[in-house]
Amino acid sequence: MKYFIIFFVFLFLLGCSPSEKTSVQDIEHHTYSMDQLQGKWVIVNYWASWCGHCQDEIPELNHFYQHNKDNNIIFLSVNYDHIAVDELKKMATQYKIEYPVLADDPKKILPIDEIEALPVTFVINPSGKLVGKISGTNTEQSLSKIMNYLMQQSHPERSEGSPT
């Protein structure tokens, strides 16, 4: 009887163990798996509806996304408050967000650092390594400049001098 109980406790605990998550989904039900992200630059922007600077940078991030979505760059955003998908869809419409808004926090699959303030943007290189953490408001120009610099650093033979 004792072994019978131990066996069922073991099975129960085994069934309760968290499975390793290897993908995240956006509010439009598009899935981003580790395999899809591998080999691409991944930019993850955390924002909140109560954050004025977050709202200020949305038009600039829209421009960056539109100009770079086909350039081996995946741009994703995450609501810091982990709001339900239906509410996120309303916010994305209200704030005119054109880039993907994740329903899941990508910390489960990406090397995201601690978030001390908003907005904050993380850059992960094609090898899957966190190479940038940008605190504060971005513009299309500032984000493009940072990405150009990071891309040159990952391929120094292509660099034509140091960044200005």
N, C-alpha and C positions, 0 to 999 in steps of 0.2 A: 504494500500500500504506500509506504514511504517513497519508493522509487517511482511509483505511478504519479504521485503528487509532484515530485521534483520534475518528472518528464513534462507534465502539463504546464508547470510554471515556466520551464525552459521554452516550450512552444509559445506560450503567451508572450514572454519577453522577446522572443525572436520575431514574432508578428508585430510587435510594437516598435521595433527598432526603426529609426528613420532611414528611408532609402536615400541614396545619394542622388541629388537632383542634377541633371545634366542639361537642362534647358529652361528657358523662361518664355513667357508669352506676353504679347502686348494686348492692348484693349480691343484690337481688331481681330484677335485670335491668331495672329501670326506667331509662329514659334521660332525662337532663336536658340539653336543648340550649340554646344561646345564645338562640334564639327563645323558648323556654318561660320562660327566666329574665328576659328583658327585660320591664321594666314591673313587676317584683315586687321586694320586699325579699328579699334572700338572706342568710341567716346560715349561716356555715360554722364548725363547731367541730372543732378538731384535738384528738385524745386519744391515749392509749396505755394498754395493759393494765398496764404497770409504774408508771403515774402514779396515786398514791392520790387526789390532788385531782380527777383526771379521773373516777375511779370515784365519788367523793363527789357530783359534780354531776349524774350521770346521772339520778337520780330527779327533780331539779329541771328538767332539760332536757326530760325526758319530759312533765312538767306543762306547761311552756311550749309545747312542740310540740302537745300535745293541745288547748290553749286557743287556739292561733294558726294552726293548719294551714289554716284556711279564711279567714284575714284578709289575703290578698295577701302572705303571708310564706312563703318556702320555707326550711325548716330542714334542713341537711345536715351530716353529720359525716364526718370522715376520720381513719383510723388513721394516726398519724404514722410508724409503722414499715413501712407499705406491705405488710401481711400478705396472703397469698393469700386469695381469696374464701371458700373452704371454712372456713378458720380464722376469718375475720371473722364468718361466719355463726354459728359456735360461740360466739365472744365476744359477739356481739350477744344471743344467747340467754342466755348465762351472766350477763351484766351487765344483762339485761332492758331493752335499748335499744329504744325504740318508734319512734324517728325514723329516717329513711333514713341508712344507712351507705354511703358511696361506696366503690366498688371502685377507682376512678380518683382521682388527685389533681386537684382542680379548678384548680390553679395554671395548668393548660394553657389554661383558658378564662375564668378570673376574675382580677381584680386582687388577688391575695392577697399580703400583705406577708411579710417574713421572719419565721420562727418562732424565737424565742429561748428560749422556755420553754413548758411545757404545764401546764394546758390553756390554749388561746388560741382566741378566737372573733373572726371577722371579720364585719363587716356591710357589705353592698354595697347601695346604693340602687337604685331602679327605673331610673335612668339608666345603671347599670353601673359606678358610681364607688365605690371603697372609702371609706367614711365612718366606720368604726369598727374599732378593734382593741382587744379586751378581754383583757387578760392576767390569768390567775387564775380561780378558781372562780366560777361564776355560780349564782345562784338564780333561780327563776321571777320573783320580784319584782324583782331587780336587772336582769335582762334585759328585762323588761317596761318598767321605768322608762327604761332606755336607749333602747329602741325607740320609746317614746312621745315622748321628747325628740327623737330623730332625725327622726321623722315630722313633728313640729311644726316643726322647723327646715326641712324640705323644703317645707312649706306654712305659712309664717309668718302668713298671713291667718287660719288656723284656730286659731292659738295664743291662749290666754287668759292671757297673762302668761308670765313666765320660769319654767323648771322649778325645783323645790325640791330 
